[in-house]
Amino acid sequence: MKYPQPPAVVSLDEILPDEPLLMMGAGPVPIPPKVAYANSLVINHLGDTMNRVVEQVKSMSRYVFQTESGHVMGVAGPASAAMEMAIANLVEPGARVLSICNGLFSSRLAEMAGRVGGEVTRFDVPDKQSANPADIERLLKEGRYAVITVVQGETSNTVWNRDLVEICRLGKQYGCLNIVDAVCTLSTMEMEMDEWGVDAIITGGQKGLSSIPGVSLIAFSEDAWRHIEKRNAPMAHWCLDARLADNFWNKHAYHYTAPVSGILALHEALRLIGEETLPSRFRRHAVCSSALQGGIEAMGLDLLIQAEARLPSVVGITVPDGVSADKVRHIMSQVHKVEISGAFGLNILRIGQMGEQSRTHNLFRTIHALGTAMRVAGGKVDLPAGMAEMERVLASGG
Ligand SMILES: *Cc1c(COP(=O)(O)O)cnc(C)c1O
């Protein structure tokens, strides 16, 4: 034997903390027990049982996306795979793409569009601001674009494109297909795919939906689907070919072995959203996020983004000079068993308000951990004032 010894490893018990960390970062987020249970099952990926699951996942997804589209599908892969599926199917080589870039994830869409041969024009939105529809209209007047890419919420720097409805309206007016990334926002705030004129919408499992990472959702509008059906350019991606995926999602035939456990988890996550209903879920997210934001400010810390462009589903906090964001996170994780996010390169902290993160008990535990850790790391904060403000906002219903 060439490799006589198995590698020396330890069991997961030795790697994982004794007590699971409370996941309050930018995703993945905590999952409800019913979702976790569903994720532990394996069933046949074809046949009557799976067909019933798939039909329900599609109808529940239509509700969450607010669409009547017949082209809703799951994707085995991260939200980025669903982003790539939207891009790869809708952007043909040479097609002109207007990519509205607020930060890392919206820039990823631009990068993907370039890789499939699209002729990409990046519009870099000024730092810490929402994309302004007047700027977009000016660009649309100047050049004929086939596709627009845009995020509803830019998780990386916690900016919200609050005028998404108007941007999508302009996109349709100028004959574009609108590709919208709703990964960190879906089911936390309004999104009406049909009403707003969204042609491809994407979400992951591990954010607003409170399911597992690695199984994502995508929906194409009828306009988008017509484009896909008459597309001439060959599709370089076999797994992400929407016409092949349609075989599984709409014709109950084989494409690739569907991630059955993850789809069962998604089924439960979507069913819980239906039970809660979207309006109540939006309200819960809005109240919890305002309470968190109010608490953080009352504690004496600054939020990264001004109110008018601030994303509610991921809250960015400016870390005071002389305090290390990494040190704060380390203390929160080691001592308080609460995990939050740093940022790609910036000295800020990000706290998620997606799905199960928006529960009052999780808020109090998180703000307590943040305040205490901040003090230990050398920051000056008034934790009781933060707690009191959080309590006040929650009691007043936002
Ligand atoms: C998290 C996130 C993504 C990427 O999701 P992955 O599952 O890591 O691929 C894309 N866009 C936004 C807005 C996100 O928040």
Ligand as a Chemical Component Dictionary entry (heavy atoms), coordinates in Angstrom:
data_LIG
# 
_chem_comp.id                   LIG 
_chem_comp.type                 NON-POLYMER 
_chem_comp.pdbx_formal_charge   0 
_chem_comp.three_letter_code    LIG 
# 
loop_
_chem_comp_atom.comp_id 
_chem_comp_atom.atom_id 
_chem_comp_atom.alt_atom_id 
_chem_comp_atom.type_symbol 
_chem_comp_atom.charge 
_chem_comp_atom.model_Cartn_x 
_chem_comp_atom.model_Cartn_y 
_chem_comp_atom.model_Cartn_z 
_chem_comp_atom.pdbx_ordinal 
LIG C1 C1 C 0 -24.279 35.889 1.293  1  
LIG C2 C2 C 0 -24.568 36.618 0.050  2  
LIG C3 C3 C 0 -24.210 36.111 -1.217 3  
LIG C4 C4 C 0 -23.401 34.870 -1.396 4  
LIG O1 O1 O 0 -23.967 33.745 -0.822 5  
LIG P1 P1 P 0 -23.135 32.384 -0.831 6  
LIG O2 O2 O 0 -24.127 31.377 -0.327 7  
LIG O3 O3 O 0 -21.976 32.601 0.060  8  
LIG O4 O4 O 0 -22.710 32.128 -2.218 9  
LIG C5 C5 C 0 -24.563 36.842 -2.325 10 
LIG N1 N1 N 0 -25.221 38.007 -2.228 11 
LIG C6 C6 C 0 -25.570 38.525 -1.046 12 
LIG C7 C7 C 0 -26.291 39.835 -1.004 13 
LIG C8 C8 C 0 -25.260 37.844 0.129  14 
LIG O5 O5 O 0 -25.613 38.363 1.316  15 
# 
loop_
_chem_comp_bond.comp_id 
_chem_comp_bond.atom_id_1 
_chem_comp_bond.atom_id_2 
_chem_comp_bond.value_order 
_chem_comp_bond.pdbx_ordinal 
LIG C1 C2 SING 1  
LIG C2 C3 SING 2  
LIG C2 C8 DOUB 3  
LIG C3 C4 SING 4  
LIG C3 C5 DOUB 5  
LIG C4 O1 SING 6  
LIG O1 P1 SING 7  
LIG P1 O2 DOUB 8  
LIG P1 O3 SING 9  
LIG P1 O4 SING 10 
LIG C5 N1 SING 11 
LIG N1 C6 DOUB 12 
LIG C6 C7 SING 13 
LIG C6 C8 SING 14 
LIG C8 O5 SING 15 
# 
